[in-house]
Amino acid sequence: MFTHITVGANDVEASRKFYDAALGALGHAPGAGPDPKGRYWWRTDRGAFAVGAPIDGEPACHANGGTIGFGARNADAVQAFHDAGVAAGGTAIEDPPGERNGPFGTLVLAYLRDPSGNKVCAVHRPG
């Protein structure tokens, strides 16, 4: 459904380090860049994610109510995403990483705020 997602950052280098660590824990290579607009990109065969300063020159801010979910191979990868993200300047939020049961079945989740306040999570769907 999506081709790419881009989030803004006021400290692009801090955000790059965070995403290199957190997404690296999910098996992704470090972000490529910066591109001519100063953005770093993490690409897969199914889509891309980028972080950079807003092109309009205004300060970056997070989407209140917005969350970006990254797929994880297994529950250990969810925990690794959380641990690497916190170690790289992210903030743990909501419940501790682990299994949740809800309307979408059982999920293993970990939620973080990146250095710019964007809400991200790692998601594994067991079975």
C-alpha positions as CSV (number, residue, x, y, z in Angstrom):
1,M,0.0,0.0,0.0
2,F,2.7,2.5,0.9
3,T,5.8,3.4,-1.2
4,H,7.6,5.3,1.5
5,I,7.2,7.2,4.8
6,T,9.3,10.2,5.7
7,V,9.5,11.8,9.2
8,G,11.0,15.1,10.1
9,A,13.9,15.6,12.5
10,N,15.4,18.7,14.1
11,D,18.7,16.8,14.7
12,V,19.0,14.6,11.6
13,E,22.3,13.0,12.9
14,A,20.7,11.9,16.2
15,S,17.8,10.5,14.3
16,R,20.0,8.7,11.8
17,K,21.9,7.1,14.7
18,F,18.6,6.1,16.3
19,Y,17.2,4.5,13.1
20,D,20.5,2.8,12.2
21,A,20.5,1.1,15.6
22,A,16.8,0.3,15.9
23,L,16.3,-0.7,12.3
24,G,19.7,-2.5,12.3
25,A,18.3,-4.6,15.1
26,L,15.5,-5.7,12.7
27,G,18.1,-6.7,10.1
28,H,18.2,-3.5,7.9
29,A,21.4,-1.9,6.6
30,P,22.4,1.6,7.8
31,G,20.5,4.4,6.1
32,A,21.8,5.7,2.8
33,G,22.5,9.3,2.4
34,P,22.4,12.1,2.9
35,D,20.5,12.7,-0.4
36,P,20.6,16.2,-1.9
37,K,17.9,17.4,0.5
38,G,19.7,16.0,3.6
39,R,17.6,12.9,4.1
40,Y,18.7,9.4,5.0
41,W,16.8,6.4,3.5
42,W,16.3,2.8,4.6
43,R,15.0,0.8,1.7
44,T,13.5,-2.7,1.2
45,D,12.0,-4.3,-1.8
46,R,8.6,-3.4,-0.3
47,G,9.1,0.3,0.5
48,A,11.3,2.9,2.0
49,F,11.6,5.0,5.2
50,A,13.4,8.3,5.4
51,V,14.3,10.9,8.0
52,G,15.4,14.5,7.4
53,A,14.9,18.1,8.2
54,P,11.5,19.5,6.9
55,I,12.0,20.8,3.4
56,D,9.9,23.9,4.2
57,G,12.5,25.0,6.7
58,E,10.1,24.9,9.6
59,P,10.9,22.9,12.8
60,A,10.0,19.2,12.7
61,C,7.2,18.0,14.9
62,H,5.7,14.6,15.5
63,A,2.2,13.5,14.5
64,N,0.1,13.4,17.6
65,G,-1.8,10.1,17.3
66,G,0.5,8.8,14.5
67,T,2.5,5.6,14.7
68,I,4.9,4.0,12.3
69,G,5.2,0.2,12.6
70,F,8.2,-1.8,11.4
71,G,7.9,-5.5,10.9
72,A,10.0,-7.9,12.9
73,R,11.0,-11.5,12.2
74,N,10.3,-12.7,15.7
75,A,9.8,-11.7,19.3
76,D,13.6,-11.5,19.9
77,A,13.9,-8.9,17.1
78,V,11.1,-6.8,18.7
79,Q,13.1,-6.7,22.0
80,A,16.4,-6.0,20.1
81,F,14.6,-3.1,18.3
82,H,13.5,-1.7,21.7
83,D,16.9,-2.1,23.3
84,A,18.9,-0.7,20.4
85,G,16.6,2.2,20.0
86,V,16.7,3.2,23.7
87,A,20.6,2.9,23.7
88,A,20.7,5.2,20.6
89,G,18.6,8.0,22.2
90,G,15.1,6.8,21.9
91,T,12.5,6.8,24.7
92,A,10.5,3.8,25.8
93,I,6.8,4.5,25.9
94,E,3.5,2.7,26.7
95,D,3.8,-0.9,28.0
96,P,7.1,-2.7,28.1
97,P,7.9,-4.8,25.0
98,G,5.9,-8.0,24.8
99,E,2.9,-9.8,23.7
100,R,-0.5,-8.1,23.4
101,N,-3.9,-9.7,22.6
102,G,-6.5,-7.6,20.9
103,P,-8.8,-7.4,17.9
104,F,-6.0,-8.2,15.5
105,G,-5.0,-11.4,17.4
106,T,-1.7,-11.8,19.2
107,L,1.0,-9.4,18.5
108,V,4.5,-8.8,20.0
109,L,5.1,-5.1,20.2
110,A,7.6,-2.5,21.4
111,Y,6.9,1.2,21.2
112,L,9.5,4.1,21.2
113,R,9.7,7.8,20.6
114,D,12.7,8.7,18.3
115,P,14.9,11.7,19.2
116,S,12.4,14.0,17.4
117,G,9.4,12.6,19.2
118,N,8.0,10.4,16.4
119,K,6.2,7.3,17.7
120,V,7.5,4.1,16.2
121,C,7.1,0.4,17.0
122,A,8.3,-3.0,16.1
123,V,5.6,-5.6,15.4
124,H,5.8,-9.4,15.1
125,R,2.7,-11.5,14.4
126,P,3.3,-15.0,15.8
127,G,2.0,-18.0,14.0
